Amino acid sequence: MPRVYVYALVDVPIALDLTGVMNEALALIPAAAGWLVVGVLREQAPTTTAESLRAQDRIVRALATRATGVLPMRFGTCFENETALQNRMARFTAESLRTALARVRGCEQMTLRLF
């Protein structure tokens, strides 16, 4: 059963000449205050491996060069279908998403892990 894998919410419609973690085509789905970058998977979400995490990072970095505001989703964020995704997105108001996108516009994300 196909699943919708969500990569990020972007603030502007962008060209998607990229492929996803599972080599799936990427597409834009309109959201309340931007566009969701998604891929449709024919199988379950990818397993957490160094390779799949690097692929996710590569995709999000590429999105950041195309959009002015990017809210990346957590690795492996999947929904049964587009309706389930839209139902989850309905929890957020357009204003809260606009505010979040404005906050990250022109910024870069950094993650620091201490072991």
C-alpha positions in Angstrom: 0.0 0.0 0.0 1.5 3.4 -1.0 2.5 5.7 1.8 3.1 9.5 1.7 6.6 10.4 3.0 6.8 14.0 4.1 10.2 15.8 3.8 9.4 19.4 4.6 7.1 22.4 4.5 8.4 25.1 2.2 7.1 28.7 1.9 7.2 29.0 -1.9 6.4 26.6 -4.8 9.7 25.2 -6.0 11.0 23.1 -8.8 11.5 19.5 -7.7 14.1 17.8 -9.9 15.1 15.6 -6.9 14.4 12.1 -5.9 13.6 11.0 -2.4 15.3 8.7 0.1 13.8 5.6 -1.7 14.5 7.1 -5.2 10.8 8.2 -5.5 9.8 11.3 -7.4 9.0 14.3 -5.2 5.9 16.4 -5.4 4.3 19.5 -3.8 1.0 19.3 -1.9 -0.6 22.7 -1.0 -0.8 23.3 2.7 -2.4 26.1 4.7 0.6 28.4 4.5 3.0 26.8 2.0 3.6 23.5 0.2 4.5 20.1 1.6 7.3 18.3 -0.2 6.4 14.6 -0.4 7.2 11.4 -2.0 4.9 8.4 -2.5 6.5 5.2 -1.3 5.5 1.8 -2.6 6.8 0.2 0.6 7.3 1.1 4.2 9.3 4.1 5.3 13.1 3.6 4.9 15.0 2.1 7.7 17.4 4.3 9.7 20.8 3.8 8.2 23.7 6.2 7.6 22.9 6.1 3.9 19.2 6.9 4.3 20.0 9.7 6.8 22.5 11.2 4.4 20.0 11.0 1.6 17.4 12.9 3.8 20.0 15.5 4.7 20.9 15.9 1.0 17.2 16.4 0.1 16.5 19.0 2.8 19.7 20.9 2.0 18.6 21.0 -1.7 15.2 22.2 -0.7 16.8 25.0 1.3 18.6 26.3 -1.8 15.2 26.5 -3.6 12.9 27.9 -0.9 13.4 30.9 1.4 11.8 29.1 4.4 12.0 25.4 5.0 10.6 23.4 8.0 12.1 20.0 7.7 10.1 17.0 9.0 11.6 14.3 11.2 13.2 11.4 9.3 10.6 8.7 8.4 7.5 10.9 8.7 4.9 8.9 6.8 1.1 8.9 6.4 -1.2 6.2 5.0 -2.4 8.6 2.4 -2.8 12.3 1.5 -6.0 12.5 3.4 -4.3 11.4 6.6 -1.6 13.9 6.0 -4.1 16.8 5.5 -6.0 15.7 8.6 -2.7 16.0 10.6 -1.9 19.3 9.1 -5.4 20.6 10.0 -4.1 20.8 13.6 -2.0 23.8 12.6 -3.5 27.2 11.7 -2.3 29.0 8.6 -1.1 31.8 10.9 1.0 29.5 13.1 2.6 27.9 10.0 3.3 31.4 8.4 4.9 32.4 11.7 7.1 29.3 11.8 8.2 29.7 8.2 9.0 33.4 8.8 11.1 32.5 11.8 13.3 30.1 9.8 13.4 32.1 6.6 17.0 32.7 5.5 18.3 30.5 8.4 20.1 27.2 8.5 19.5 24.3 10.9 22.3 22.8 13.0 22.0 19.8 15.2 24.6 19.1 17.9 24.8 15.6 19.4 27.0 14.9 22.4 28.0 11.3 23.2 
